[in-house]
Amino acid sequence: YGKNTIKFLRLHREGKKHFVKEVEVCTHLRLTSAQEYLDGNNSLVIPTDTIKNIVLVLAKKKGIPTLEQFAIDICKHFMTTFCQVVYVKTYVQEVPWQRLHENGVPHIHSFIYVPDGIRFCEAEQCRNGPLVVFAGIKDLKLMKTTQSGFEGFFKNEHTTLPERNDRILCGELFCKWSYGEYKDFDFDCIWYTNKIRECILEAFSGPPDCGEYSPSYQKTVNSIQMLILSKVSQVQVIEVVLNNTFYNVLDMKNLGLTNDKEVLVPVEAPYGSCACTLGRKKFLEA
């Protein structure tokens, strides 16, 4: 049990310059006994309102140095403060505020909401077990208007989809990776310096002057995973889900026009989806 959607903005000031982190936190606990479920005995239950207040107090006292560190701080607090807690899991996602720039100069206290994917993380721990950290990005919408196709697929009497060697590839991407057992990583450095988000964009789009052909959504998912694993040594396992949006060329003959893939309409639900989890062999065998 636990508390979901604890939302707040943490403002940090360094002189005239301000820094913001707006987050949403979900924290769930498992206790030593199920007596509250079986017997209605609430003597071990930490109220969800208390869980919410603890999260807010930790934000005030410790700040949010990184999303991952804040999730770790929450897990450690519950595990060290309450002997009846045997498992804690915390999810933190960030509202994508970016500092405004005017003529290349960063503004000291103004920010803009940029919907280019939502960063999130998870931390979980069992009593007497390792603390495990995950991170990821979701709601990242991507499109390329060529260099994508789908041919040579299995066909039977139910197949109506035509083969295509030039189509729009568009989808909403969810990507979650594991750092494995907690180590003292610089999580922001991994995010910004190793640029995992940029790895995703690079693998999806290919070189900027020519792109790279994608024979399927599945191949694109695998290319994203392989590039991240090759460039970011701290990532052990990575899951990618790509929910597809298809576009059909609008038939405009009745309007007296030839439509050479210039006007397209999105296909209504159901949508396609593909997912894959890929990891380093030594980690999967551990």
SVG drawing of the C-alpha trace seen along z (x, -y; Angstrom):
<svg xmlns="http://www.w3.org/2000/svg" viewBox="-15 -38 46 56">
<polyline fill="none" stroke="black" stroke-width="0.4" points="0.0,0.0 1.2,-3.6 0.6,-7.1 0.4,-8.0 0.8,-11.3 2.5,-13.4 3.1,-16.5 5.2,-19.5 7.7,-22.1 11.1,-22.3 12.7,-25.8 16.4,-26.2 18.0,-29.6 21.7,-30.4 21.8,-34.2 19.7,-35.7 19.8,-32.5 16.9,-30.0 16.7,-26.3 13.4,-24.3 12.5,-20.6 8.8,-19.8 8.1,-16.2 5.5,-13.5 6.3,-10.8 4.6,-7.4 5.8,-5.5 4.6,-2.0 5.4,0.1 5.1,3.8 5.0,4.6 6.1,7.5 2.5,8.6 -0.7,8.6 -2.8,8.2 -4.4,5.0 -5.8,6.9 -6.7,10.1 -7.7,8.9 -8.4,5.2 -5.5,4.5 -3.9,1.2 -1.3,1.0 1.6,1.4 0.1,-0.7 1.9,-4.0 -0.9,-6.2 -0.6,-7.2 -0.9,-10.9 2.2,-10.3 4.0,-8.8 3.1,-12.0 4.4,-14.3 7.6,-12.3 8.3,-12.8 7.7,-16.5 9.9,-16.9 12.7,-15.0 12.4,-17.4 12.6,-20.3 15.6,-19.0 17.6,-17.2 16.5,-18.9 16.5,-16.9 20.1,-16.7 19.0,-14.2 15.7,-12.3 17.5,-9.0 19.2,-10.3 15.8,-11.6 14.2,-8.2 17.1,-6.6 16.7,-9.0 13.0,-8.1 13.8,-4.3 16.5,-4.6 14.3,-6.7 11.5,-4.2 13.9,-1.2 15.9,-2.8 13.0,-4.5 10.3,-1.8 11.2,1.7 7.8,3.0 8.7,2.1 10.2,5.0 9.9,3.5 9.8,0.0 9.5,-1.2 9.6,-4.8 8.8,-6.2 9.7,-9.8 9.0,-11.6 10.0,-15.1 8.0,-17.9 10.1,-19.0 10.9,-22.6 14.0,-24.0 15.7,-27.3 14.8,-30.1 17.6,-31.5 17.5,-34.9 20.0,-35.5 22.0,-32.6 22.0,-33.9 20.4,-31.7 17.7,-33.5 18.2,-33.6 14.6,-32.7 12.5,-32.0 11.7,-28.5 9.7,-27.0 7.8,-23.7 9.3,-21.6 7.4,-18.4 10.4,-16.4 10.0,-13.4 9.6,-12.9 12.5,-11.8 11.7,-9.3 13.3,-6.9 12.5,-4.1 14.3,-2.8 13.3,0.3 14.7,2.3 13.8,5.3 15.0,5.5 18.4,7.2 18.5,6.9 20.3,4.6 18.9,1.2 18.2,1.3 17.9,-1.8 16.1,-2.2 15.8,-5.3 14.0,-6.1 12.2,-8.4 8.6,-8.3 6.1,-10.1 8.9,-10.8 7.2,-11.3 9.3,-10.7 8.8,-10.8 10.7,-10.4 9.0,-11.0 11.1,-8.5 13.8,-5.9 11.4,-3.4 9.6,-0.4 8.0,2.9 8.4,5.8 8.8,9.5 6.5,10.2 4.4,13.4 1.2,13.5 -1.9,15.7 -5.5,15.4 -6.1,12.7 -3.3,10.4 -4.5,7.1 -1.5,4.9 0.5,4.0 4.3,4.0 6.0,0.6 9.5,-0.5 8.9,-4.2 6.6,-5.2 6.4,-7.5 7.8,-6.0 6.1,-7.6 5.6,-6.5 5.6,-7.3 8.6,-5.8 9.0,-4.4 12.5,-3.5 13.5,-2.2 16.9,-0.9 18.5,0.7 21.7,-0.4 21.6,2.8 22.5,2.8 22.9,-0.8 26.4,-2.3 27.4,-5.9 26.8,-7.0 26.6,-10.6 23.1,-10.1 22.8,-13.6 26.2,-13.1 25.0,-9.8 21.9,-11.6 23.4,-14.8 27.0,-13.8 26.4,-10.4 23.3,-11.8 21.0,-8.7 18.2,-10.7 20.5,-11.8 21.4,-8.1 17.7,-7.4 17.4,-10.2 20.5,-9.2 19.5,-5.5 16.0,-6.4 16.9,-8.9 20.4,-8.0 22.9,-10.6 21.4,-14.1 22.3,-14.4 20.8,-11.1 19.2,-9.2 19.2,-5.4 16.8,-2.9 14.5,-1.1 13.1,2.2 10.7,2.5 9.7,0.9 11.4,3.9 14.7,3.2 14.6,-0.4 13.9,0.6 16.9,3.0 19.1,0.3 18.2,-2.1 19.0,0.5 22.3,1.5 23.6,-2.0 22.8,-2.8 24.5,0.3 27.5,-0.4 27.9,-4.0 26.7,-3.9 28.6,-1.3 26.5,-1.8 23.3,-0.6 22.8,3.2 19.4,3.9 17.2,1.8 13.5,2.1 12.1,0.2 8.4,0.0 7.4,-1.8 3.7,-2.5 3.2,-3.1 1.1,-5.7 0.4,-4.9 -0.4,-7.5 -2.3,-6.7 -2.1,-8.8 -5.4,-10.6 -7.1,-9.8 -7.9,-13.1 -9.0,-12.0 -12.6,-13.0 -11.2,-16.5 -9.4,-16.5 -5.9,-16.3 -3.0,-13.9 -1.7,-13.4 1.9,-12.3 2.3,-11.5 1.8,-15.2 -1.4,-14.9 -1.8,-12.0 -4.2,-11.2 -3.4,-9.2 -4.9,-5.8 -7.4,-5.7 -6.9,-3.1 -6.0,-0.3 -2.3,-1.2 0.6,1.1 3.2,1.7 6.5,3.5 8.6,4.0 11.9,5.6 14.1,6.0 17.9,6.4 20.7,6.8 24.3,7.6 25.0,11.3 27.0,11.1 24.1,9.2 21.4,11.5 23.3,14.6 24.0,13.1"/>
</svg>
